[in-house]
């Protein structure tokens, strides 16, 4: 029997967590009739269907290692995402995937790792950070720079606190517009990174956030001395089919759903995308 790759498999929502203003994390059980999720790599994505409404792609937020469940973090920014936010534990969604090329885990070993995220851009990086921490002896020092427009939009606050307390992990969090309770740095995450003079030698940088933030951060990292091959990011595209057939997510000669969504800055320069 041939499986239809375009057919969503019913999967049940286990829990819903309010992550930040307008952002929720959904824990989703493996598709009905399947004992576990297919093996996935940090950086891959699922196509998620809200039945009767539509389908949209979302990065997997959790690290590999919990075969029966995984997490998706979603901002309510359109019809599908707003209807998804209206669902609760016990409701059923459709899933296809996982799809795409994940982060280059094999090339990271033995190197220092720098993560730079803006807003919900921490979601796909969280999967990679979780994997790295689970294999901690394989990597050098970890630095996490994270920013949001204001404190109410900061995601994964419990994770940030846990990472900050772990050995050999530096966590720096900033906001553009503080509230009365904010006591941390103020300004963009790229300004914080540049001002603190991170040493590029022997490091790989990972960047995710709004497109404008990604473009600016890539330029800053190159100016700091990072080689283009050592700066990794993800492209946001509406990946309709997820399997490289429809051409909707094509950028230059690349199909983001199969050739990405993870790309090095060197690859983006070749595609003339992102800078």
C-alpha positions, 0 to 999 in steps of 0.5 A: 500500500502506497502512503499518500504524502499529501494526506494529513494523519490525525494527531491529538493535542495533549496539552496547550501552554501559553508561551507569551502574548499571542504565542502558544506551545502545543504538545502533540501525540504521535499520529493515531495508529503510530507508536511514535513520531518518525525520527526527526532532526532539529530544524525540520518542520511539520505541515499542520492541518486545522480541519475545515480551515487550512494547512500551514508549516511549523518548525518542531520546537522540542528536541528529538528524544521523546518519541511519543510526543513533540511540541510546536510553538505557534504565533496567532498571525492568520486564519489557520494559526488563530483557529489553531489557538482556539483548540484545546487538549483533546482536539485533533489536528492533521499532520504531515512530515517531518520534512526538510533539511535540519541543522548540520549537527555533524559539523557542529561537534567540538565547536563553540556554539552561538545562538541568536534569536528574536521573538518566536525565532527561538522556537526552532533553535530551542529544538537544537539547543535541547539536542546539544544539551543532551549531548553536552560533551560533544560541544564547546561553550554555548552562548544564547542571545535572545531579544523581543520587542517587549517582555510580554513577547519573550518565549520559553522563559523557564527554559532560559532560566534553566539554560542560564543555570547550566555550566558553560552556557551564557544566556543574554536576554534583551528587549527593545521596549522595557516595562516597569519590572524589566531589569535586563538589557535594553536594545536590539539583540544584534546591538547587544551581541556586537557590543559584547564582542563575541569571538568568532574563531572556532564558533558556529552561529545559528540565527532565527527570527523575523526576516529583517532581524535575520538579515541584519544579524547575518551582516553583523556576524560577518562583520564580526569575523564569522565565515559565511559557512559558519553562520546558519539560519532558517528561511521562512516560506509558505511551504505548501506541499512540503515535498518539493513538487509545487514550487511555491517555496522556490528561492533561486535554484533551491526549494526551501521545503527540501533543500532547507529550511536550514541554510548556511550564509554561504548558501544564501549568498549563492542564492542571493537571499538574506543579505 
